[in-house]
């Protein structure tokens, strides 16, 4: 058919395009021998440790004063103790200064600053101080006039050994190894090229002393790193242990809460549903009262299950049930009216939609305040005042004193309701006052701030 060759050609081109492997940028590196890769990695480490930003500004930080010795010092001495590393380097510089002054082969005024400068430079530019110490070693050797030790004069010997120690402490063990290798290479080359004109080589003492010092510093680094890892692991273990203990306590609380509350609420719901059938021809008011009791018990059980889910598991996901808002306040007032509380509602200001947290907190505060009225002032009337203002939402729930306090005994409480309301208000950075009124009633006044929404955010 006419269209068949073109179709075959298209499939062939697609297959060739798919079979083209992507280029590996490290293919040439992987094709080399293991020895070559080892040497390349070593040179890369050398360039990174001693050549990249060699003279970068890295000031020496002060020492911590929370150790077992420094913490016992008085306040003024503790401040001075923080400068101990700088003081030790200054003492080493003075020692180097004294050794440089005993050189007799060259002009001391030129040898002294050359030997002291790298030691002081370790406090601000450690790697640069190493290169400067390497550079002044042959200069001081030539200025000594050919008499004395070679390739390091006493001053440059003390200077280089001090620089190696300080730089090794301030960097990592790999850098110390590179510095020792370069020091050995310089000493061997200096002896091979100029050793016949001088007597007394000190390359071997330099390499032995520096190797011992750098080995001690490497052990200190390793011990310090291991201590930090152990401390971090202990911190993680303590956090996990604390988290596990918290989860166990929350599980215990959830189990006790379920056994105590859920059982009684279930019994209330079942008895409220069965009570109308135990009375012949019950009045409609009684039936509505039992229906209200059952609905409240079922709603309480639903809320209890949600709370228990949050308490039992840290990663619990709450169901997508709508949370109550101020729009549901009329249903709440109808519910408490059925329970026998006379309550009026007054709304002032322009009603608008508020953030979900403010709506939920306002609803819960009104709910708790009316519940307290039912418990502590049975038979009293209440008023709920809601004010929508420019900066937020105002609430005022006030109840009258009970009509016959001597005849009706109020239900005792533990004060958790007021505490819960204060926590909600504090969480939203609001204000709340609660206390008795002059006529013997009780008043709860709350202001919940609402940030103004600009037109760009709307």
Number of C-alpha atoms within 10 A of each C-alpha: 4 6 7 8 9 10 10 11 11 10 11 11 10 11 11 9 10 8 8 8 7 6 7 9 8 8 9 8 13 12 10 10 9 11 9 13 14 11 11 13 12 13 12 12 16 17 13 13 19 18 14 12 13 17 16 12 13 13 12 15 12 14 15 14 17 11 9 8 9 16 14 12 14 9 11 8 12 17 16 14 18 17 16 14 16 17 13 11 19 16 13 19 21 14 15 25 22 15 19 27 17 13 21 13 16 16 14 16 10 13 23 21 13 23 29 25 18 27 30 19 19 25 21 16 20 29 30 21 25 27 18 19 26 21 13 20 23 18 16 27 23 17 18 20 14 15 18 19 17 27 30 26 28 22 25 29 24 23 31 28 20 23 27 27 17 23 24 24 19 18 14 15 20 13 21 25 17 16 24 17 14 12 19 17 12 17 21 15 12 17 17 10 9 11 15 8 10 15 13 11 17 18 21 12 11 21 17 11 12 22 18 12 17 24 16 14 20 19 13 14 18 14 12 12 12 12 12 12 12 12 12 12 12 12 12 12 12 12 12 12 12 12 13 12 12 13 16 14 14 18 17 14 15 21 14 12 15 16 11 11 13 18 12 14 19 16 13 18 20 14 14 20 17 13 14 19 11 8 9 7 8 12 10 10 10 12 16 13 16 20 17 19 20 22 16 16 21 17 13 16 20 13 12 18 15 15 14 19 18 16 19 18 14 12 9 12 10 10 8 6 6 6 11 16 19 20 11 11 17 10 11 17 20 14 16 17 14 15 13 15 21 16 18 13 13 10 13 11 11 10 11 6 11 16 10 13 14 21 18 16 21 26 20 19 24 24 17 16 23 25 15 21 26 21 15 20 26 20 20 20 22 24 17 19 17 21 17 16 15 12 12 16 20 21 21 21 24 24 25 19 21 20 13 12 14 8 8 13 13 17 12 9 10 7 9 9 15 16 11 14 22 18 14 20 21 13 12 15 12 18 14 17 12 16 12 14 14 7 8 12 18 21 19 21 16 23 21 23 18 17 11 10 8 7 6 5 6 5
